Each structure stands twice: as structure tokens, then as C-alpha cells.
Amino acid sequence: SGVTHVLASCLDHYITSATDLYRDSPEDESIKLLTVMALWAALDKAAVAQLPLLREYSPEIPSDIVEPLLLRRSLHIEQAAAVEQYLRARHAAAHPLPSIFSDIVSYSTFAVRYYDGSSSLQELKQRIEARATQTRNQKRAELEEKNNTHASLLRQAGSLTHECDKNKRGGKRSRGDRGEEA
């Protein structure tokens, strides 16, 4: 949706901009990482609201990720506590399922479950398969027609008689049924 797109864009822009600005200061780097995590949490909340199935999977970020940050201001400490609390809640709600990023395909993987719950994706798959079957059948008919044409031309070529005689330079020259040079 628009909210997730805007948040993702903000996160990307912030990371790009802040990386060079905060490189020299560990405290500023900590604030940058806290801001990234706060933006990620907002993005994750929006994504989970759009797709509740996500809630069942681990967020794949440890809940204590903000602990090593160097934070002095109470505002930053409160933000870190909120991010940590959100991550703990996400981990608590998650089921023991394979990682959402797993390459393994099973009934419990996110991609399979998402597909199973989406009638529009299932209809799209059926349309793609029907179109592929139609195209395959057309190509088979085209191949059969070309093979028949090829066989017919081979039969015609086999029924022609050829004569060979020598041309002015002593090389062989072929003549077809009509006396034309072949």
C-alpha cells in the first residue's frame, strides 16, 4: 500500500543519507541505527496490518538488537525501549515456522501459505497454465505442419531425375526434369 511504500522509501533514503553523516561518531551511529530500527518497526507494523500472516513468522531481528547502542538522551532510550518491546511482541506472536526467507518449500513456508490463501494468485496461475497449454498446442500443430511440408518436399525431391554433364570448364553440371541448371 501507500504507507508501506512511503515508509520503505524513507528508510532507504535515511540509510543512504545518514551513513556518511554519522560515520565518525559512535553516538551518532547509534542514533542512526536506532532511527533505522524505529522506521523498520513502523514498516513492519504496516506490513503486518496489510498481511496478518506475517505475524506468524519471526521478524528475523533479535529483540535485543538495540542493547549495545550508545544512547544518552531519554528520548532515544525510550525509542529503543519501544523498538525492543515491539520486537519481543513480534517474537512472542511468531510460531515455530521456517524463516520467511527460507529457500525450502513446504506447507509451512510463507510463500506456500500465502499462495494457498490467495484466490487471485490461484486464478492467475490457472490463466497462465491455460495460456501455456494453448501456446504449446499451437506450437505442436505448427511443428506438425512444418514436418508434413518437409516430408512432402523430400518426396518431391526424390521423384525428380537429375542428369550430370560437364560444363565448359570441365566441372559437373546438373539438370533437372525441365532441362534447367540446378
Rosetta blueprint (number, residue, H / E / L):
1 S L
2 G H
3 V H
4 T H
5 H H
6 V H
7 L H
8 A H
9 S H
10 C H
11 L H
12 D H
13 H H
14 Y H
15 I H
16 T H
17 S H
18 A H
19 T H
20 D H
21 L H
22 Y L
23 R L
24 D L
25 S L
26 P H
27 E H
28 D H
29 E H
30 S H
31 I H
32 K H
33 L H
34 L H
35 T H
36 V H
37 M H
38 A H
39 L H
40 W H
41 A H
42 A H
43 L H
44 D H
45 K H
46 A H
47 A H
48 V H
49 A H
50 Q H
51 L L
52 P H
53 L H
54 L H
55 R H
56 E H
57 Y L
58 S L
59 P L
60 E L
61 I L
62 P L
63 S L
64 D L
65 I L
66 V L
67 E L
68 P L
69 L L
70 L L
71 L L
72 R L
73 R L
74 S H
75 L H
76 H H
77 I H
78 E H
79 Q H
80 A H
81 A H
82 A H
83 V H
84 E H
85 Q H
86 Y H
87 L H
88 R H
89 A H
90 R H
91 H H
92 A H
93 A H
94 A L
95 H L
96 P L
97 L L
98 P L
99 S L
100 I L
101 F L
102 S L
103 D L
104 I L
105 V L
106 S L
107 Y L
108 S L
109 T L
110 F H
111 A H
112 V H
113 R H
114 Y H
115 Y H
116 D H
117 G L
118 S L
119 S H
120 S H
121 L H
122 Q H
123 E H
124 L H
125 K H
126 Q H
127 R H
128 I H
129 E H
130 A H
131 R H
132 A H
133 T H
134 Q H
135 T H
136 R H
137 N H
138 Q H
139 K H
140 R H
141 A H
142 E H
143 L H
144 E H
145 E H
146 K H
147 N H
148 N H
149 T H
150 H H
151 A H
152 S H
153 L H
154 L H
155 R H
156 Q H
157 A H
158 G H
159 S H
160 L L
161 T L
162 H L
163 E E
164 C E
165 D E
166 K E
167 N L
168 K L
169 R L
170 G L
171 G L
172 K E
173 R E
174 S E
175 R E
176 G L
177 D L
178 R L
179 G L
180 E L
181 E E
182 A L
